[in-house]
Amino acid sequence: MISINKEPNISVGILSEKKINFELHGDFKVADIKQVFSGRFIAEIENNKIVCRWDNNKIEISDEIIFVPQDIQSESFLLENVKIGVNFHWERKDKEIFTGSLKLIKDNANVTAINKLPIEKYLLSVVSSEMSAKSSLQLLKAHAIISRSWLLAQIEKAKAIKKEKIKYEPIRGDVDEYIKWYGREDHELYDVCADDHCQRYQGVTKVFTEIARQAVKQTAGVVLVSDNKICDARYSKSCGGITESFENVWEPVIYSYLSSVVDYKFEPENYSLNFIVEANARKWIKGNPPAFCNTRDKKILSHVLVDYDQETNDFYRWKVELSQTEISAIIKTKSGIDFGDIIDLIPLERGLSSRIVKLKIVGSNKTLIIGKELEIRRMLSHSHLYSSAFIVDKENIQDNIPQKFILSGAGWGHGVGLCQIGAAFMAAKGYQFDEILVHYFNRTKLKKIY
């Protein structure tokens, strides 16, 4: 049941390091300390305490300290060396500026920096970080609603886990099978992280346009609901022509609104979408079926692919070639297991978008079944494959050992829920935000809850 009736404040984990350099721009207060704080600081753990230094001064705190701005509208703080695109092919570090409060907590030997702020201020940054702030109003309104819905659904889920003392286990397996998914259990110290694992949140570092402000303001408090519950509204860059169902990516729970949909006005001709048959998956992935997200229109793509995302231009259909030396080394590094030479990669189970849910890795020393989609993507790449919707070809086989593996794939991301590039195309063609949401999320309603 929906229990939120006013705009909540949320906590966002930004970074966790041995030492954090930060700046307070304006006047910040700390509870029980009369001094006003401003300027450059260094925070680190010493003698099991948080030590903050500035100029020739320092303060020591046992577990946590919160710097609260005196004016949230005009004051901000800067964090150095914030990772963005963590573990993805575009990973880098940057300086980022945030509004709201800065909370520093002791997390074993690290200091973790957390941003506390109202959810609507957070969303203004999210829609400008996930998408280009120059996107169309309809696209940004749709994204603001699903970002708000997703976050509030995660907060409600965390409350339920804590209240019911649910043991959340994202790993199943034995010596022959390892199945893992990634989700809520990774963040216990804050509501969400600031990177792609949750939602991109880069504070006020991104330029906020008036259209982004309108998108958040005009949808303030509006969420997607199903069965009187806030929808866990997921999204990814490109579904590759068909969206995936939730249970094939995360925990084995079926959400009717996160079922698979064809990303077009009608089902493509001359393709069978029964991907249990591997030949159908091969034809789909090697083909070029029409889809909302099948576009090379640079203007439309610029609405979705912000700066470093635009380094990627083969998102709809892509190819990766790996030598035997490369693939065996990657799998050994990622798994911690010496498979020996890699003899085969065999899709055992595919989802409704052709994404592989279970993959058998056959090595000369070890055979193991792995899943789900993100585990497969990370196991076969230095960072991550664009998606797990791929087929495998082997070349130059010597003594039963392929010397080259060619992975041909479709889509970018997990493919569940809204397809960002598809939604951008729809908005460019005149679809309204509610029409976009209806296309991607079956049997849902819009509801203003605060």
DALINHU-V807590 format. One line per field, one symbol per residue. ss: DSSP state (@ for helix, = for strand, . for the rest). phi: phi as a letter, one per 40 degrees, with the letter a starting at -180 (. if undefined). psi: psi as a letter, one per 20 degrees, with the letter a starting at -180 (. if undefined). Layout:
# DALINHU-V807590
ss = ???
phi = ???
psi = ???
This chain:
# DALINHU-V807590
ss = ........=========.============..==============..======..=====..======......=========.......=======..=======..=========@@@@@@@@@@@@......@@@@@@@@@@@@@@@@@@@@@@@@@@@@......===...====...@@@.....==................@@@@@@@@@...=====..==....==.=...=.=.@@@.......@@@...=...............@@@@@@@@@...........@@@@@@@..@@@@@.....=======@@@@@@@@@@@@......=========.....========...=====.@@@@@@@..........=========..==========.=...=.==@@@@@@@@@....@@@@@@@@....====..
phi = .cbcbadccbbbccabacbbcabbchbbbbdgbcccbahcbbbacbfgbcbbbafbbabbbcbaabcbccbccbbabbbcfccbgdgccbdabacbbbbgcbbbbcbfcbbbcbbbaccccdcdccccccbccccccccccccdcccccdccccccccccccccfcccbcbbiacbabbbbbadccbbcacacbbcdbbcbbfbccccccccccccccbdgcbcbafgbcccccaacacghacccdccbbccbcbccbccbccacacccgbccccccccccccccccbccadccabcccccccbcceccccbbbccbaabbbcdcccccccccccgbccgcccabbcbabccbgcccbbccbbcbabacbaccccccccbacbacdaccabbbbbfcbfgbccabbbbbbgbhcgcgccccccccdccchccdcccccccbcfbbcacba
psi = qpjpjqpqqrpppgrorhppprponapqqppjphqppqbpqpprpplkqpppqqckrqqpqghqppopqhohhiqrqppqlppqlpjrijprqrpqpqraqoppqpndjqpppppprqhhhghhgghighrpijrqggghgghgghggggghhhghghgggggilpooojpqrbhipopqrpbhiiniirgrrjahheqpokcjhqpprhhggggggijpjprpqpkkqppmorqrgpijhpqqqgiigbqmppphikrpqpmrhrpqqkppjnjhohhhgggghiamqqqhjmqjohgghihgnqehhiipjlhgprpppprggghhgghgghhjpnibqohqoophpqaijjpphpppoorhhqppprrbghhgghhjqheqqhrjnrrpqqqmpoljopippooprproahjpcpoghghggghhjjqrhhhghhghoqlrqppoi.
